[in-house]
Amino acid sequence: DLSNVQLQDALCDTLTGPAGDDGDGILQPSETWTYTCVVSNAQTDFINTALVQAQAGNNVVIDSDDARVTVVNPTINVTKVTDQPVAAAGTDVTFTILVENTGQDNLTNVQVSDPRCTVGPAYLDGDDGDFVLEPNETWRYVCTITNVQEDFVNTATAQASIGNTTVSDSGSASVDVVNPEIDLEKTAANK
């Protein structure tokens, strides 16, 4: 039996536990205690070391273990453009959506949405064939809105995954819809 069990982890912002104690505060043979350590706002890779010590009769027993944590910083950027920032009412407007991996980690399960698209968004090009949006890779999509009638701002959103983490971004483009008219009047003047 081990008593006076003390766990230390210098990097933990929050350390909770133990779970698994039967309530007597004694770590008995074949009993396992579990602690939870939370390191907040991790920015770079690190090795986290925990140290435990306990009393076994008149002896102190000590052990340590560590875990390596790789911190990823996935980012994605969406840019939406149109070559028709001014369009006549009743015409169709086409947008190009650029989805770029601006981080340092591969992104998968890329999904692009735009609720205003009549057609699309449809993938055009940019992937090298592995369906992975790699760092500095840009995928191009197209979206068409038919029969525009009034000014609008159109927003596309892309999201992608890295492990259990999802990243997303949105990009917008505005269109000025004009209703051009011309009026011709002809009068005759008798002289």
N, C-alpha and C positions, 0 to 999 in steps of 0.2 A: 504494500500500500504506500502511496505517495501523498504527502500532505504539504500544505503551504505552497501549492502550485502557483507559480508566477510566470506570466507570459509577457514578453516585451517585444515591441516592434516599433522602431523609431519613426518609420514613415507613415504609420497609421494616423489619420485624422480622427477616425472613430474605430475603436476596438471593442467588440462585444463578445460575450460568451462567459463561461463555457456552456455549450449545449452538450448534453450527454451525461452530465453529472446526475447521479441518482438522488441528489439532495443532501448528501452527507459531507460534501466538500473534500472527499478523499478520492484520489484517482486510483482505483483498484485495478488489479491485474485483469487484462482483457477489456477494460473500460476505455472508451475513446472519448475525449473531449474535443469539441470543435469550437473554434473562435472565428469571428468574422472581422476582417480588417478592411477599412475603406480608405483608399488614398484618393483624395479629391484633386481635381484639376490637373491630372497628369499631362505633361507636355512633351516629355522625351522618354526614350526607353530607359528602364531601370531594373535593378535587381533588388528585390525586397527580402530582407532576412528577418526571421523571427527567432527569438531566443527564449527558451523555457528552462526554468529551474524548479526543483521541488526537493522536499525533505524525505529521505528514506531512513527512518530511525535517526542515527547520529550523522548520517552521510548526506551530502548535497549532490544531487544528480543534475546534470546540465546537458542540454542538446540544442542544436540550432538547425534550421533548414532555410533554404531560400527558393524563390521563384523568380524567373525572368519575365518581365512584362515588356512587350513591344507596343509602343504607342503609335497608332496610326492617325494621320490627320487628313482624312479624305475630304476633298472638295470637288464640286462640280459647278460649272458656269454655263448659263443659258443666255444666248444672244438671239434676238428675233429681229429680222429686218424685212422690209418689203421694198421692191423697186417701184411701188405705186403709192407713195405717201399721200398723193392727191388722186382721187378716183372719181369718175362720174357716177352718179346714182344709177343703179341697175347693172353695173358692171361687176366682174369678178376680180377679187384681189388675192394675190398669191404671196405667201410669206415663206422665208427661209428661216429655219430654226437651227442654230448651231449649238451643239452640246459638247462641251470640252471638259476633260478631266484635268483640273488645275492642281490636283494634289500629287502625292508621291506613291499612291497605292492603286492597284488595279480595281476597277469597279465592274460589277456584274449586274445582271437583271435590270438593265437600263429601260426605263419606261418614260415616254414623252406623251403628255396630254395637252389638249387645247380644246375646251368645250365649244368654242365658236366655230371651229373648222367644219365646213360642209364636207370637205374631202381631206382626209388625213387626220393628224400628222402621219405622213408616210416616210419611212427611211429611204434616203437616197444613196449615201456613200460615207466612207470614212473608216469603217471597220476593216481590219486586215484579215478578217475571216475567222477569228476565234471567239467572237461575241463577247469580248472583254474590252471595256473602255479603259485603255491604258493611259498612264500619265502622258500629258501633252497630246493625246489623240483627240481629234474632233470629229464627231459624227454629224451629218447633215440630214435634216428632215425638211419636208415641204408640206404646206397647209394652204388650202384654198377656201376662201369664203365667197360664196356666190351671191349675186344680186344685192350688193350693199346699198343701203338707203340713207344712212346717216353717219356722222362722224363717230368713230369708236377707237378704243384702245384695246388691242388684242394681246392676251398674255398666254404664254406657253410655259408649262412646268415640266421639269425632268427630275426624276429620282433614280437612284442607283444604290446598290448594296456593296458592302464589304463586310463579310461575316454577318454579325447580327446588327451592324450599324447601317442606317439609311441616311444618305445625303440627298439634298434636293436644292433646286434653285429655280427661279422664274425669270423670264425675259419678256419685255413688252415692246410693241410697236404701235404707233398711232397712225390713223388714216383719216384724212380730211375728205369727206364726201361732198362733192359739189353738184349743184343742179344747174348746169349751164343752160341759159336761154338766150334766144335772140329774137328781136322783134323788128319786123320790117313793115313800114307803112309807106304807101305810095299815094300821092295826091296829084291831081292834075290842076294846073293853073291855066285858066283861060285868059288869053291876052288879046 
